[in-house]
C-alpha cells in the first residue's frame, strides 16, 4: 500500500516494485492497463511507447514528495532537479483524487 500520510489518503492499495534494469527501463510500456509501479532512478523518466497518460510522483529517501507530474502524456520526458530517486507511476488522476502535493510525506510498504 502507498499512503499519503500528510493528507491521510490512499494513493494505491497495490503496486509492483521494479528492481532490475530491464523492468525499470520497460516500465509501463506495452501495458494496456494502467497499474502502479515503483522503482528507483535519478533525474528523469520517459513515456515513449506508452498508450495512455500517467501520474508520476517522485520522492526522496525520507519519502517526501519532491516532484509530481499529473497526466503525463505518452512520448514525453519528465525531469526533476532535486535529489529524489523513488518514482511512483500511477493511473491518471490519482494525484488529483488524493490531493498529493510537493512536500507531502508518503508511507510505503516496500
N, CA, C and O atoms as CSV, one atom per row, in Angstrom:
chain,resi,resn,atom,element,x,y,z
A,1,UNK,N,N,0.850,-1.185,0.000
A,1,UNK,CA,C,0.000,0.000,0.000
A,1,UNK,C,C,0.892,1.243,0.000
A,1,UNK,O,O,1.957,1.263,0.617
A,2,UNK,N,N,0.437,2.264,-0.698
A,2,UNK,CA,C,1.096,3.569,-0.686
A,2,UNK,C,C,0.092,4.568,-0.127
A,2,UNK,O,O,-1.017,4.704,-0.642
A,3,UNK,N,N,0.492,5.260,0.926
A,3,UNK,CA,C,-0.397,6.201,1.599
A,3,UNK,C,C,0.256,7.574,1.666
A,3,UNK,O,O,1.455,7.692,1.916
A,4,UNK,N,N,-0.539,8.599,1.443
A,4,UNK,CA,C,-0.103,9.974,1.669
A,4,UNK,C,C,-0.448,10.275,3.124
A,4,UNK,O,O,-1.607,10.527,3.453
A,5,UNK,N,N,0.564,10.249,3.995
A,5,UNK,CA,C,0.288,10.446,5.418
A,5,UNK,C,C,0.032,11.910,5.758
A,5,UNK,O,O,-0.556,12.212,6.796
A,6,UNK,N,N,0.467,12.819,4.893
A,6,UNK,CA,C,0.183,14.240,5.113
A,6,UNK,C,C,-1.292,14.547,4.903
A,6,UNK,O,O,-1.857,15.396,5.592
A,7,UNK,N,N,-1.913,13.859,3.955
A,7,UNK,CA,C,-3.324,14.098,3.638
A,7,UNK,C,C,-4.236,12.972,4.118
A,7,UNK,O,O,-5.459,13.069,4.011
A,8,UNK,N,N,-3.640,11.904,4.646
A,8,UNK,CA,C,-4.387,10.730,5.098
A,8,UNK,C,C,-5.255,10.149,3.966
A,8,UNK,O,O,-6.439,9.864,4.147
A,9,UNK,N,N,-4.619,9.984,2.792
A,9,UNK,CA,C,-5.302,9.398,1.642
A,9,UNK,C,C,-4.506,8.192,1.139
A,9,UNK,O,O,-3.286,8.128,1.292
A,10,UNK,N,N,-5.205,7.262,0.552
A,10,UNK,CA,C,-4.574,6.072,-0.024
A,10,UNK,C,C,-4.272,6.361,-1.491
A,10,UNK,O,O,-5.178,6.648,-2.273
A,11,UNK,N,N,-3.004,6.283,-1.857
A,11,UNK,CA,C,-2.593,6.508,-3.245
A,11,UNK,C,C,-2.773,5.229,-4.057
A,11,UNK,O,O,-3.260,5.264,-5.187
A,12,UNK,N,N,-2.379,4.106,-3.474
A,12,UNK,CA,C,-2.536,2.824,-4.163
A,12,UNK,C,C,-2.582,1.703,-3.136
A,12,UNK,O,O,-1.824,1.700,-2.166
A,13,UNK,N,N,-3.476,0.757,-3.361
A,13,UNK,CA,C,-3.558,-0.400,-2.474
A,13,UNK,C,C,-2.563,-1.484,-2.864
A,13,UNK,O,O,-2.206,-2.331,-2.046
A,14,UNK,N,N,-2.118,-1.453,-4.115
A,14,UNK,CA,C,-1.235,-2.495,-4.607
A,14,UNK,C,C,-0.267,-1.890,-5.618
A,14,UNK,O,O,-0.642,-1.000,-6.381
A,15,UNK,N,N,0.972,-2.366,-5.628
A,15,UNK,CA,C,1.951,-1.877,-6.595
A,15,UNK,C,C,2.999,-2.947,-6.847
A,15,UNK,O,O,3.173,-3.878,-6.060
A,16,UNK,N,N,3.696,-2.788,-7.972
A,16,UNK,CA,C,4.828,-3.652,-8.295
A,16,UNK,C,C,6.108,-2.867,-8.111
A,16,UNK,O,O,6.246,-1.770,-8.651
A,17,UNK,N,N,7.049,-3.416,-7.354
A,17,UNK,CA,C,8.362,-2.809,-7.177
A,17,UNK,C,C,9.286,-3.394,-8.240
A,17,UNK,O,O,9.544,-4.598,-8.261
A,18,UNK,N,N,9.783,-2.524,-9.124
A,18,UNK,CA,C,10.670,-2.958,-10.196
A,18,UNK,C,C,12.112,-2.804,-9.729
A,18,UNK,O,O,12.514,-1.721,-9.303
A,19,UNK,N,N,12.886,-3.873,-9.805
A,19,UNK,CA,C,14.249,-3.845,-9.272
A,19,UNK,C,C,15.331,-3.943,-10.338
A,19,UNK,O,O,16.379,-3.310,-10.210
A,20,UNK,N,N,15.095,-4.727,-11.389
A,20,UNK,CA,C,16.180,-4.925,-12.350
A,20,UNK,C,C,16.119,-3.898,-13.479
A,20,UNK,O,O,15.077,-3.294,-13.733
A,21,UNK,N,N,17.237,-3.716,-14.138
A,21,UNK,CA,C,17.382,-2.691,-15.174
A,21,UNK,C,C,16.346,-2.855,-16.286
A,21,UNK,O,O,15.742,-1.869,-16.708
A,22,UNK,N,N,16.131,-4.072,-16.765
A,22,UNK,CA,C,15.212,-4.309,-17.875
A,22,UNK,C,C,13.790,-3.876,-17.514
A,22,UNK,O,O,13.152,-3.156,-18.281
A,23,UNK,N,N,13.295,-4.306,-16.364
A,23,UNK,CA,C,11.927,-3.952,-15.962
A,23,UNK,C,C,11.787,-2.459,-15.710
A,23,UNK,O,O,10.759,-1.871,-16.046
A,24,UNK,N,N,12.810,-1.834,-15.120
A,24,UNK,CA,C,12.750,-0.386,-14.896
A,24,UNK,C,C,12.750,0.362,-16.223
A,24,UNK,O,O,12.043,1.358,-16.371
A,25,UNK,N,N,13.527,-0.102,-17.177
A,25,UNK,CA,C,13.590,0.549,-18.486
A,25,UNK,C,C,12.263,0.419,-19.223
A,25,UNK,O,O,11.818,1.353,-19.890
A,26,UNK,N,N,11.648,-0.724,-19.099
A,26,UNK,CA,C,10.384,-1.010,-19.786
A,26,UNK,C,C,9.199,-0.324,-19.101
A,26,UNK,O,O,8.328,0.228,-19.774
A,27,UNK,N,N,9.164,-0.359,-17.766
A,27,UNK,CA,C,8.088,0.281,-17.016
A,27,UNK,C,C,6.712,-0.139,-17.488
A,27,UNK,O,O,6.403,-1.330,-17.522
A,28,UNK,N,N,5.879,0.829,-17.854
A,28,UNK,CA,C,4.512,0.561,-18.306
A,28,UNK,C,C,4.384,0.505,-19.831
A,28,UNK,O,O,3.277,0.406,-20.360
A,29,UNK,N,N,5.523,0.569,-20.538
A,29,UNK,CA,C,5.481,0.471,-21.993
A,29,UNK,C,C,4.900,-0.890,-22.378
A,29,UNK,O,O,5.242,-1.912,-21.782
A,30,UNK,N,N,4.042,-0.892,-23.351
A,30,UNK,CA,C,3.339,-2.085,-23.849
A,30,UNK,C,C,2.276,-2.602,-22.884
A,30,UNK,O,O,1.693,-3.658,-23.129
A,31,UNK,N,N,2.015,-1.890,-21.805
A,31,UNK,CA,C,0.950,-2.270,-20.889
A,31,UNK,C,C,-0.349,-1.621,-21.362
A,31,UNK,O,O,-0.386,-0.420,-21.632
A,32,UNK,N,N,-1.394,-2.403,-21.460
A,32,UNK,CA,C,-2.693,-1.868,-21.885
A,32,UNK,C,C,-3.533,-1.383,-20.715
A,32,UNK,O,O,-4.509,-0.656,-20.902
A,33,UNK,N,N,-3.154,-1.785,-19.514
A,33,UNK,CA,C,-3.925,-1.448,-18.323
A,33,UNK,C,C,-3.060,-0.630,-17.377
A,33,UNK,O,O,-1.983,-1.082,-16.990
A,34,UNK,N,N,-3.505,0.562,-16.994
A,34,UNK,CA,C,-2.741,1.350,-16.026
A,34,UNK,C,C,-2.635,0.615,-14.689
A,34,UNK,O,O,-3.626,0.082,-14.189
A,35,UNK,N,N,-1.448,0.589,-14.120
A,35,UNK,CA,C,-1.231,-0.004,-12.809
A,35,UNK,C,C,-0.133,0.781,-12.116
A,35,UNK,O,O,0.581,1.556,-12.753
A,36,UNK,N,N,0.001,0.586,-10.840
A,36,UNK,CA,C,1.004,1.318,-10.078
A,36,UNK,C,C,2.313,0.546,-10.066
A,36,UNK,O,O,2.358,-0.635,-9.723
A,37,UNK,N,N,3.392,1.253,-10.453
A,37,UNK,CA,C,4.722,0.670,-10.347
A,37,UNK,C,C,5.608,1.634,-9.571
A,37,UNK,O,O,5.415,2.849,-9.605
A,38,UNK,N,N,6.582,1.064,-8.873
A,38,UNK,CA,C,7.525,1.832,-8.065
A,38,UNK,C,C,8.920,1.363,-8.436
A,38,UNK,O,O,9.172,0.164,-8.562
A,39,UNK,N,N,9.824,2.319,-8.610
A,39,UNK,CA,C,11.211,1.969,-8.908
A,39,UNK,C,C,12.124,3.127,-8.519
A,39,UNK,O,O,11.669,4.244,-8.275
A,40,UNK,N,N,13.408,2.837,-8.469
A,40,UNK,CA,C,14.419,3.841,-8.153
A,40,UNK,C,C,15.152,4.236,-9.426
A,40,UNK,O,O,15.591,3.373,-10.186
A,41,UNK,N,N,15.285,5.529,-9.658
A,41,UNK,CA,C,16.075,6.064,-10.759
A,41,UNK,C,C,16.441,7.494,-10.410
A,41,UNK,O,O,15.997,8.021,-9.390
A,42,UNK,N,N,17.245,8.121,-11.245
A,42,UNK,CA,C,17.647,9.504,-10.975
A,42,UNK,C,C,17.282,10.411,-12.133
A,42,UNK,O,O,17.315,9.989,-13.289
A,43,UNK,N,N,16.945,11.617,-11.842
A,43,UNK,CA,C,16.819,12.733,-12.770
A,43,UNK,C,C,15.608,12.732,-13.688
A,43,UNK,O,O,15.083,13.808,-13.973
A,44,UNK,N,N,15.127,11.570,-14.175
A,44,UNK,CA,C,14.005,11.644,-15.092
A,44,UNK,C,C,13.518,10.306,-15.610
A,44,UNK,O,O,14.150,9.263,-15.440
A,45,UNK,N,N,12.355,10.390,-16.254
A,45,UNK,CA,C,11.740,9.225,-16.893
A,45,UNK,C,C,11.205,9.663,-18.252
A,45,UNK,O,O,11.164,10.855,-18.559
A,46,UNK,N,N,10.796,8.693,-19.060
A,46,UNK,CA,C,10.152,8.984,-20.336
A,46,UNK,C,C,8.891,8.134,-20.463
A,46,UNK,O,O,8.720,7.129,-19.773
A,47,UNK,N,N,8.025,8.564,-21.358
A,47,UNK,CA,C,6.804,7.810,-21.631
A,47,UNK,C,C,6.731,7.406,-23.104
A,47,UNK,O,O,5.639,7.214,-23.639
A,48,UNK,N,N,7.883,7.275,-23.760
A,48,UNK,CA,C,7.901,6.865,-25.163
A,48,UNK,C,C,7.353,5.449,-25.288
A,48,UNK,O,O,7.775,4.544,-24.568
A,49,UNK,N,N,6.428,5.269,-26.189
A,49,UNK,CA,C,5.836,3.957,-26.416
A,49,UNK,C,C,4.634,3.641,-25.540
A,49,UNK,O,O,4.016,2.588,-25.695
A,50,UNK,N,N,4.298,4.535,-24.626
A,50,UNK,CA,C,3.130,4.282,-23.775
A,50,UNK,C,C,1.849,4.600,-24.539
A,50,UNK,O,O,1.862,5.346,-25.518
A,51,UNK,N,N,0.748,4.024,-24.079
A,51,UNK,CA,C,-0.531,4.151,-24.768
A,51,UNK,C,C,-1.516,5.081,-24.057
A,51,UNK,O,O,-2.597,5.352,-24.581
A,52,UNK,N,N,-1.156,5.566,-22.882
A,52,UNK,CA,C,-2.081,6.378,-22.092
A,52,UNK,C,C,-1.283,7.301,-21.177
A,52,UNK,O,O,-0.122,7.015,-20.883
A,53,UNK,N,N,-1.885,8.412,-20.714
A,53,UNK,CA,C,-1.205,9.304,-19.775
A,53,UNK,C,C,-1.148,8.688,-18.370
A,53,UNK,O,O,-1.984,7.860,-18.007
A,54,UNK,N,N,-0.158,9.104,-17.598
A,54,UNK,CA,C,0.007,8.625,-16.221
A,54,UNK,C,C,0.293,9.792,-15.287
A,54,UNK,O,O,0.697,10.870,-15.724
A,55,UNK,N,N,0.081,9.566,-14.012
A,55,UNK,CA,C,0.539,10.475,-12.967
A,55,UNK,C,C,1.859,9.945,-12.441
A,55,UNK,O,O,2.070,8.733,-12.378
A,56,UNK,N,N,2.753,10.858,-12.062
A,56,UNK,CA,C,4.063,10.471,-11.555
A,56,UNK,C,C,4.365,11.247,-10.276
A,56,UNK,O,O,4.197,12.465,-10.210
A,57,UNK,N,N,4.815,10.511,-9.268
A,57,UNK,CA,C,5.266,11.119,-8.011
A,57,UNK,C,C,6.725,10.731,-7.825
A,57,UNK,O,O,7.092,9.570,-8.006
A,58,UNK,N,N,7.558,11.708,-7.460
A,58,UNK,CA,C,8.962,11.452,-7.151
A,58,UNK,C,C,9.185,11.838,-5.696
A,58,UNK,O,O,8.793,12.920,-5.260
A,59,UNK,N,N,9.822,10.937,-4.949
A,59,UNK,CA,C,10.061,11.182,-3.522
A,59,UNK,C,C,11.540,10.982,-3.201
A,59,UNK,O,O,12.266,10.310,-3.932
A,60,UNK,N,N,11.965,11.580,-2.095
A,60,UNK,CA,C,13.348,11.413,-1.646
A,60,UNK,C,C,13.457,10.213,-0.711
A,60,UNK,O,O,12.496,9.463,-0.537
A,61,UNK,N,N,14.632,10.037,-0.112
A,61,UNK,CA,C,14.857,8.854,0.730
A,61,UNK,C,C,14.022,8.854,2.010
A,61,UNK,O,O,13.891,7.814,2.655
A,62,UNK,N,N,13.457,9.997,2.386
A,62,UNK,CA,C,12.576,10.066,3.555
A,62,UNK,C,C,11.105,9.986,3.145
A,62,UNK,O,O,10.209,10.223,3.955
A,63,UNK,N,N,10.873,9.649,1.874
A,63,UNK,CA,C,9.525,9.539,1.293
A,63,UNK,C,C,8.787,10.877,1.264
A,63,UNK,O,O,7.559,10.918,1.347
A,64,UNK,N,N,9.537,11.959,1.147
A,64,UNK,CA,C,8.949,13.287,0.968
A,64,UNK,C,C,8.804,13.540,-0.532
A,64,UNK,O,O,9.750,13.344,-1.294
A,65,UNK,N,N,7.616,13.976,-0.950
A,65,UNK,CA,C,7.359,14.241,-2.360
A,65,UNK,C,C,8.151,15.469,-2.790
A,65,UNK,O,O,8.015,16.544,-2.206
A,66,UNK,N,N,8.987,15.296,-3.827
A,66,UNK,CA,C,9.810,16.417,-4.300
A,66,UNK,C,C,9.433,16.867,-5.708
A,66,UNK,O,O,9.827,17.950,-6.141
A,67,UNK,N,N,8.667,16.037,-6.430
A,67,UNK,CA,C,8.215,16.411,-7.776
A,67,UNK,C,C,6.969,15.601,-8.124
A,67,UNK,O,O,6.805,14.465,-7.679
A,68,UNK,N,N,6.096,16.205,-8.925
A,68,UNK,CA,C,4.912,15.495,-9.411
A,68,UNK,C,C,4.655,15.894,-10.862
A,68,UNK,O,O,5.034,16.980,-11.302
A,69,UNK,N,N,4.018,15.014,-11.576
A,69,UNK,CA,C,3.548,15.315,-12.927
A,69,UNK,C,C,2.177,14.669,-13.074
A,69,UNK,O,O,2.035,13.451,-12.965
A,70,UNK,N,N,1.186,15.490,-13.319
A,70,UNK,CA,C,-0.176,14.981,-13.492
A,70,UNK,C,C,-0.460,14.792,-14.979
A,70,UNK,O,O,-0.142,15.649,-15.803
A,71,UNK,N,N,-1.060,13.663,-15.296
A,71,UNK,CA,C,-1.473,13.355,-16.673
A,71,UNK,C,C,-0.323,13.514,-17.674
A,71,UNK,O,O,-0.484,14.142,-18.721
A,72,UNK,N,N,0.829,12.942,-17.343
A,72,UNK,CA,C,1.972,12.967,-18.246
A,72,UNK,C,C,1.629,12.142,-19.485
A,72,UNK,O,O,1.389,10.938,-19.395
A,73,UNK,N,N,1.610,12.795,-20.626
A,73,UNK,CA,C,1.169,12.161,-21.860
A,73,UNK,C,C,2.236,11.223,-22.421
A,73,UNK,O,O,3.414,11.340,-22.085
A,74,UNK,N,N,1.813,10.292,-23.276
A,74,UNK,CA,C,2.781,9.434,-23.961
A,74,UNK,C,C,3.784,10.263,-24.776
A,74,UNK,O,O,3.483,11.371,-25.219
A,75,UNK,N,N,4.976,9.698,-24.958
A,75,UNK,CA,C,6.045,10.296,-25.760
A,75,UNK,C,C,6.566,11.619,-25.197
A,75,UNK,O,O,6.885,12.548,-25.939
A,76,UNK,N,N,6.643,11.677,-23.881
A,76,UNK,CA,C,7.170,12.857,-23.183
A,76,UNK,C,C,8.341,12.455,-22.288
A,76,UNK,O,O,8.579,11.275,-22.031
A,77,UNK,N,N,9.062,13.476,-21.823
A,77,UNK,CA,C,10.146,13.290,-20.855
A,77,UNK,C,C,9.799,14.119,-19.627
A,77,UNK,O,O,9.342,15.255,-19.748
A,78,UNK,N,N,10.016,13.554,-18.447
A,78,UNK,CA,C,9.790,14.264,-17.184
A,78,UNK,C,C,11.103,14.229,-16.411
A,78,UNK,O,O,11.594,13.160,-16.049
A,79,UNK,N,N,11.669,15.417,-16.161
A,79,UNK,CA,C,12.930,15.556,-15.438
A,79,UNK,C,C,12.702,16.323,-14.148
A,79,UNK,O,O,11.801,17.159,-14.076
A,80,UNK,N,N,13.499,16.053,-13.138
A,80,UNK,CA,C,13.436,16.800,-11.888
A,80,UNK,C,C,14.842,17.139,-11.453
A,80,UNK,O,O,15.789,16.421,-11.776
A,81,UNK,N,N,14.986,18.255,-10.705
A,81,UNK,CA,C,16.298,18.763,-10.319
A,81,UNK,C,C,16.715,18.351,-8.917
A,81,UNK,O,O,17.895,18.107,-8.668
A,82,UNK,N,N,15.779,18.274,-8.018
A,82,UNK,CA,C,16.119,17.966,-6.635
A,82,UNK,C,C,16.502,16.504,-6.483
A,82,UNK,O,O,16.194,15.669,-7.334
A,83,UNK,N,N,17.176,16.217,-5.387
A,83,UNK,CA,C,17.575,14.842,-5.116
A,83,UNK,C,C,16.363,14.023,-4.696
A,83,UNK,O,O,15.778,14.236,-3.634
A,84,UNK,N,N,16.022,13.123,-5.523
A,84,UNK,CA,C,14.921,12.218,-5.269
A,84,UNK,C,C,15.055,11.073,-6.241
A,84,UNK,O,O,15.330,11.287,-7.422
A,85,UNK,N,N,14.866,9.879,-5.767
A,85,UNK,CA,C,15.074,8.772,-6.688
A,85,UNK,C,C,13.981,7.708,-6.630
A,85,UNK,O,O,14.059,6.714,-7.352
A,86,UNK,N,N,12.979,7.891,-5.799
A,86,UNK,CA,C,11.872,6.944,-5.737
A,86,UNK,C,C,10.764,7.449,-6.657
A,86,UNK,O,O,10.201,8.520,-6.432
A,87,UNK,N,N,10.460,6.678,-7.686
A,87,UNK,CA,C,9.472,7.077,-8.675
A,87,UNK,C,C,8.248,6.180,-8.536
A,87,UNK,O,O,8.360,4.956,-8.464
A,88,UNK,N,N,7.083,6.811,-8.500
A,88,UNK,CA,C,5.818,6.086,-8.447
A,88,UNK,C,C,5.014,6.490,-9.672
A,88,UNK,O,O,4.628,7.651,-9.815
A,89,UNK,N,N,4.762,5.532,-10.553
A,89,UNK,CA,C,3.935,5.779,-11.730
A,89,UNK,C,C,2.545,5.232,-11.444
A,89,UNK,O,O,2.384,4.091,-11.012
A,90,UNK,N,N,1.543,6.069,-11.694
A,90,UNK,CA,C,0.167,5.781,-11.299
A,90,UNK,C,C,-0.812,6.014,-12.434
A,90,UNK,O,O,-0.494,6.653,-13.437
A,91,UNK,N,N,-1.995,5.488,-12.252
A,91,UNK,CA,C,-3.097,5.782,-13.157
A,91,UNK,C,C,-3.369,7.285,-13.140
A,91,UNK,O,O,-3.228,7.937,-12.105
A,92,UNK,N,N,-3.757,7.825,-14.286
A,92,UNK,CA,C,-4.093,9.245,-14.408
A,92,UNK,C,C,-5.156,9.644,-13.382
A,92,UNK,O,O,-6.081,8.878,-13.114
A,93,UNK,N,N,-5.023,10.828,-12.818
A,93,UNK,CA,C,-5.952,11.475,-11.883
A,93,UNK,C,C,-5.802,11.023,-10.430
A,93,UNK,O,O,-6.547,11.501,-9.575
A,94,UNK,N,N,-4.877,10.130,-10.122
A,94,UNK,CA,C,-4.674,9.715,-8.727
A,94,UNK,C,C,-4.135,10.875,-7.895
A,94,UNK,O,O,-4.539,11.051,-6.745
A,95,UNK,N,N,-3.236,11.660,-8.458
A,95,UNK,CA,C,-2.684,12.808,-7.720
A,95,UNK,C,C,-3.801,13.779,-7.354
A,95,UNK,O,O,-3.854,14.268,-6.225
A,96,UNK,N,N,-4.682,14.058,-8.290
A,96,UNK,CA,C,-5.823,14.951,-8.028
A,96,UNK,C,C,-6.752,14.368,-6.970
A,96,UNK,O,O,-7.142,15.067,-6.035
A,97,UNK,N,N,-7.109,13.098,-7.110
A,97,UNK,CA,C,-8.039,12.453,-6.180
A,97,UNK,C,C,-7.495,12.384,-4.753
A,97,UNK,O,O,-8.250,12.507,-3.788
A,98,UNK,N,N,-6.180,12.187,-4.627
A,98,UNK,CA,C,-5.578,12.050,-3.295
A,98,UNK,C,C,-5.030,13.372,-2.762
A,98,UNK,O,O,-4.521,13.432,-1.643
A,99,UNK,N,N,-5.138,14.434,-3.570
A,99,UNK,CA,C,-4.676,15.774,-3.202
A,99,UNK,C,C,-3.186,15.793,-2.859
A,99,UNK,O,O,-2.745,16.583,-2.024
A,100,UNK,N,N,-2.429,14.931,-3.497
A,100,UNK,CA,C,-0.992,14.851,-3.231
A,100,UNK,C,C,-0.276,16.067,-3.796
A,100,UNK,O,O,-0.511,16.471,-4.935
A,101,UNK,N,N,0.610,16.649,-2.972
A,101,UNK,CA,C,1.345,17.852,-3.345
A,101,UNK,C,C,2.812,17.695,-2.972
A,101,UNK,O,O,3.181,16.828,-2.180
A,102,UNK,N,N,3.636,18.548,-3.557
A,102,UNK,CA,C,5.049,18.595,-3.183
A,102,UNK,C,C,5.135,18.907,-1.687
A,102,UNK,O,O,4.371,19.723,-1.170
A,103,UNK,N,N,6.069,18.250,-1.001
A,103,UNK,CA,C,6.332,18.336,0.445
A,103,UNK,C,C,5.444,17.431,1.288
A,103,UNK,O,O,5.623,17.366,2.504
A,104,UNK,N,N,4.492,16.733,0.678
A,104,UNK,CA,C,3.736,15.716,1.424
A,104,UNK,C,C,4.663,14.551,1.732
A,104,UNK,O,O,5.662,14.340,1.044
A,105,UNK,N,N,4.325,13.800,2.766
A,105,UNK,CA,C,5.094,12.597,3.118
A,105,UNK,C,C,4.264,11.358,2.824
A,105,UNK,O,O,3.059,11.308,3.072
A,106,UNK,N,N,4.959,10.357,2.284
A,106,UNK,CA,C,4.318,9.113,1.914
A,106,UNK,C,C,4.745,7.987,2.847
A,106,UNK,O,O,5.780,8.065,3.509
A,107,UNK,N,N,3.934,6.950,2.882
A,107,UNK,CA,C,4.273,5.725,3.589
A,107,UNK,C,C,4.145,4.585,2.582
A,107,UNK,O,O,3.100,4.399,1.959
A,108,UNK,N,N,5.232,3.827,2.439
A,108,UNK,CA,C,5.234,2.691,1.511
A,108,UNK,C,C,5.686,1.464,2.252
A,108,UNK,O,O,6.599,1.522,3.076
A,109,UNK,N,N,5.053,0.362,1.961
A,109,UNK,CA,C,5.493,-0.921,2.499
A,109,UNK,C,C,6.300,-1.615,1.406
A,109,UNK,O,O,5.768,-2.389,0.611
A,110,UNK,N,N,7.604,-1.316,1.391
A,110,UNK,CA,C,8.455,-1.905,0.335
A,110,UNK,C,C,8.864,-3.269,0.740
A,110,UNK,O,O,9.581,-3.943,0.001
